[in-house]
Amino acid sequence: MTKTLARLVAIAALLFAGSGFAATGGNLQQAGIDLGDKGSLQRGAQLYMNYCAACHSIQYMRYSRIAEDLGLTEEQVMQNLNFTGANFGDQVKVPMTAKQGEAWFGKMPPDLSVISRVRGADWIYTYLKSFYLDASSPAGWNNTVLLNASMPNVLWELQGVQHAEFGPADATGQRPVQRLVVTQPGTQDSARFDQSVRDVTAFLEYVGEPAVLKRQTLGVWVMLFLAILTFLAWLLKKEYWRDVH
């Protein structure tokens, strides 16, 4: 009960925090994630731990649960996903303190355990691809999906450096972003970077509801059970009505 209440509070907090920012940038791109692809989930976990976990915890997950669900050994998780010195059964938390978060970013970066439940996979996917250089921003970056986000583009080395091309000023005097252009290539080409972002998005989708992996597996057995039960019920009906003309 306590854990369920904590999740509800976290969802409400993320909704409230998100209401303070303006969203723009047009339609969201389709993430196209596949939670049945364990390779994608494993790559997403590695990318998340390397690029996101220094600031954003996923405290409703444990390293041991990630290992069990994603088909990883304890050694693989502890060597490749755990950089805080936590124990195998511990929750995935950040080494950053609240005081440090406020000093560096103006507030403590939010926990992302339920971000996929609040925003959706398409939002996460598009957001991670929509950073552009902005000298007027304290972080040096801005985002077309979440304007004035205090988060820097942590994936810029993979994606490269994006600049925004602005359109004519609107009635309010603001010049909307028409498109984003990569002016300095990163270590990954466009297709590979899209897949990397898709992997991170899939991992966060899994984190938001870990039971979804087992539910899909159980669903196959449930449908098989219902099919067999239906067949047996048909045989029973046939037997009962055999002598009725």
C-alpha positions, 0 to 999 in steps of 0.5 A: 500500500505504501509503495502504491501511494508513493507512485501516485504521489510521484505521478501527481508531482510530475504532472504538476511540474510539467504544467509549468512549462510550455510545450511546442514543436508540433506533433510528437514522433512515434517511438515505435518501441518493442518491449518484447525486444530484450536486446533493446531493453538491455541497450536502453538500460546501459544508455540510461545508466551511462547518460541519465542516472547521474541526475535522474533516479528510478527509485521504484526499481531495484538492480536485482529486478532489472537483472531478472526481467532483462535476462542479465546476470548479477555480475553484468548488472553490477559491472555495467549498470551500477556506478554508485556502489549500491548493493545488488538488491538496492533501489536505483538512486542517484549519488547527487544530493538535493542540495547539489541538485538545487545548486546546479540545476535550480531544483533536484532533477525528478525521479523518472520511475513513472515518467512514461506513465505521465508523458508517454513513450512518444513524448520521451522519444521526441523530447530526447531528439529535440534539443538545440543550442541556445546561448540564452539558456542557463544550460546552454540548450533548449528543447522544442518539446519542453521549452526552457527545460533546465536539463542539458542535452546529455546525448549530444555526443551521440547525436551531434550538435543541433541548431534551430531554424526559426520562422517568422515572428507570430502575433506575440513576437515569438519566432517558432522553431521550424526545424532542427538541423545537426550542424556538427555530427555526433558519434552516431548517424541519424538512424543509429541515434534514433535507435539509441533513443528508442532503446532508452524510451523502451527502458523507461516504458518498462520501468514505468510498469515492469509487470508488463513483460510478464503480463504479455507472457501470461497473456499467451497462456491465458488465451491458450487456456481459454481456447482449450476450455472453450473446446472442452465446453463444446465437447461437453455440450455435444455430449449433453445434447447427443440424445436430444433430437 
